[in-house]
Amino acid sequence: MLKGLGGLGDMAKMMKAAQDMQGKMAEMQEELANITVTGESGAGLVRATATAKGDLTGLDIDPSIFNPDEKEVVEDLILAAIKDAQAKASEKNQSEMSRLTESLGLPKDMKLPF
């Protein structure tokens, strides 16, 4: 009968798979907003907390470092803690995305979203 249209079933499967992947990506984005990481500097004197999406959500500074003569040191420690939290957030984001791509049967190193 319509043998030339046999590939349409495969196309429907591909579209369904793409929709499933889109749904899983949306779920993953929500999860990343709820996963937190903590970066620190100065042996824990300054701690920055961020979501796995990289949004800074908290900053904890030990009061012992508040010495007016060391203002630049404190600023450097704060920046270092924030950068550490952002780096950890990026790593967590990548590992979660890698886990998602593997669960979808895609290559581990495939970058999502495209």
N, C-alpha and C positions, 0 to 999 in steps of 0.2 A: 503494500500500500504506500505509505509515505515514508519510504526508507530514508530519504534525504533529510528528514527532520529528526532522525534518531539522536542527534547531538543536543537537541533542546532539553532533554531530560538532564543531561550533564550540566547544561547552563543553569537550569533551575537548582540543581544541587550546589553549584558554585555560588549562586545568588543567596541561597539559604546559609551556606557556610560564611559568606561575607557578612550577612546580617547577624549571625551568631557571634562572629568575631567583633563586630561593632558593639554588640551588647556587652561582651566580655571586656572590651576596652573601656566602656563607660563604667562598668563595675570596678575595674582596676583603678581608674582615675579617682573614684570615690574612696576606695581603700587607701590609695596613696595619700589622700588628704587626712586620713585618720591615723596613719603610721607616723610615729615621731622618732626622731634621732636626736642625740645630744652631742654637741661638739664642745671641746674645752681647750683652755690654754692656761699657762701658768700653773701647771700641776693641779688643775681643778679650781683655781681661784676665780676663774670666769667660765661660765657655762652658758651656751646658747642652745636653745631647743628649736627644732624646725620640723615641719612635716616632710614626708618623703617627696613631696612636690617642690620643696625648697622654700616654703613660706616660713619666715621666722615667727615663732609663737611665744618665745620666752627668753629672758636673759637673767641670769643669776650671778651677782657679783659679791664676792666675799668682802665685807666692810674693811678688812685689814689692809686692803690695797689702796684705800683712799688717803693718799698723802699728796697734798697740793704740789709738792716739789717733783712728784713723779707722774704728773698728768699725762705726759706722752707715753709712758710705759703702760698706764692703765688703758689708754686709747688703743695702743698696739695689742694688748691682751684681748680687749673686746673684739677688735677686728679679727684677730686670729681665731677666737672661739667661733665667731660667726662663719668664717671661711671653713673651719673644720666641720661645723654643722652642715653647711651647704654641700661640702664634698661628700659627707656621709649620706646626705639626702639623695644626692645624685647616684651614688653607689647603690643605695637601697632601691631607688627607682629603676635602675638598670637591671638589678637582680630580679625584681618583681616582673618587669616586662619580659625578661628572658624566660622566666617561669611560665608566663602566659603564652608566649610564642611556642614553647615546647609543648604545652598542653593542647595547643591547637594543631600540633603536628607540623609546625613550621620550623625552619632552621633556627637553631639556638641564637645565632648572631644576627638574625633579622631585626632591623630597627623598626619599632612601632611607636607611635603611628607613623605611617609612611611619610 
